[in-house]
Every structure is written in C-alpha cells, then in structure tokens.
Amino acid sequence: MKSERALEAALFSVGKPVTVSDLKLASGLDARTIRSALKNLMDEYNSSDCAIEIAKMGTRYAMQVKGEYSLPAAKLADLKIPKDVLKTASLIAYYQPVLQSKLSDLLGSKIYTHVRTLEELGLIRKKPKKNSIELTTTKKFIETFGIDARSRSEVKAWIGGELTRKNGKKL
C-alpha cells in the first residue's frame, strides 16, 4: 500500500485539518515520509481536473473542495452559519483586532447576536478592551474556512486577497 493512498484515506475520513503528528500516529509512517507523500498528493490533486484538493492550512493539512467549486458544493451542504453572520465574521477577520463597538457602528445592534453565535462556534475570541470588547479570529476560524495562515495578519491578508479577486479591485 502506497503511503500517499493511506494518507489520502486518512484525510478523507477525518474531515478536518490535521497535523503531520496526527497522521504519524494514525498511519505509523515517519514524518519525512508523510511530508513527502502529502506534497505528492497536493501536486497530484492540483494537476488534475478534479474538484478536490489537499490544502495546507498553517501546520495542518486537509482534504477539501477547491475554491472554484465551493459555491455549487455549498448549495448541497448544510450551511450552519447564516450569511449575515458570515459577513460579520469576514469583517472581524479583515479588520482584526476590531472593537465590537466599531462593528456596531457599521452593522447596528444585530452585531451582538452575530458575535455571540461566532463565539459559540469557536470562530472568534472576545477580550475586554476599554469600554468595549476586542474581537479576533481563532485557529478554528482558519481551519473552518480553509485559510492557509498562521497569524491574524495572514488571515487579514488572505481575506483582503479574496475580496480583491472577487471584486476585481484592490481594497
């Protein structure tokens, strides 16, 4: 059995981003073999005309739907985050760290419900700051949205790049 196929099966089965250490425990393969196999899988999926990819998200890897196919896939998937809450999440990611009071000025009082939902989902972190609350994204945010980032600044850059690609103009 090839190591690539064993890791492919593991990534498909787990359904969430995992580390090389996780894959090492599951497969019994050494880290070097795993990294090499993951690179081969990423190259294989990227060079093929399929809708799936192996993506690197910080120090984790996941099997996921390629970006250009995410919209059709999402129509069939059970979307657990309402669109207006997703908008709030993207604003938090782009402007982080951002004060909840500033978002309230932009979006109105619905922001408090959105923030509570995002916090319950583990996608954002709240921290008291002056007379407001500072909001930032979490590691789970990065994993949930398949962002290749390790820091808040990388998440901001990724969000800005996505918005630029969708709108065709720089922010």
Summary of the structure (lengths in Angstrom):
residues: 171
radius of gyration: 18.1
end to end distance: 48.3
largest distance: 59.2
contacts: 464
relative contact order: 0.11
helix: 59%
strand: 16%
